């Protein structure tokens, strides 16, 4: 009878592992794709370099006073419209989740209307508000002509900000829903009000979900300001158009505007990256072999 503790002797393999050669797989598809992309880029660069583009005009108007003024107006409008949009988004997201059916209905109507109509239509409606309300104010006490209040800046701010609020409301609502309901119940159990719970418990955790899409909306807002050129707001694209209407250097001025848009978006993208990393603290998995602090 064989002993249960008996184990057969392990013999070494008859080949030497040190002599084995590691063969790296050849990814021919990657090289072909990279070559095709480089070829297309080379053709595009050659086309722009040999084309009828006056690059000296691009450099000449790159920092022109009108272009710089339009750039400043674009940045100011982006900041103001996003501030209004975030404020409205938070308010209507809370209303949409409130137990009060009236508040919930108003929030649903707001989101439905401003997400369901084109932005350019909303801008035109605000800009032509005087056709519906010739004067604004309180009758017999105070009133002012609507055309004096609804300037291109105000119409653009209302159009972009209120439209953005409808989208931000859905983003904020999704962020609030991402927080475990047990934390809200625990906060209410110790006597915290709904507003205090939202401000001190829910929103700090929801920011991890809210920041990425809102950051993308900020970048989109920079480009959406160009739509305001239809109501005579002097942002960078409208000012570039005004210049090329006078000197006929159309493509050159469009390149100037494109470069400035790319520069602003690049700066905002870097800021968004660091902001997301800040709010992601405590949620990232530690690297292999490391212990989370």
Secondary structure, 3 states (H helix, E strand, C coil): CCCCCCCCCCCCCCCCHHHCCCCCCCCHHHHHHHHHHHHHHHHHHHHHHHCCCCHHHHHHHCCCHHHHHHHHHHHHHHHHHHHHHHHHHHHHHHHHCCCCHHHHHHHHHHHHHHHHCCHHHHHHHHHCHHHCCCEEEECCCEEEEHHHHCCHHHHHHHHHHHHHHHHHHHHHHHHHHCCCHHHHHHHHHCCCCHHHHHHHHHHHHHHHHHHHHHHHHHHHHHHHHHHHHHHCCCCHHHHHHHHHHHHCCHHHHHHHHHHHHHHHHHHHHHHHHHHHHHHCCCCCCCCCCCCCC
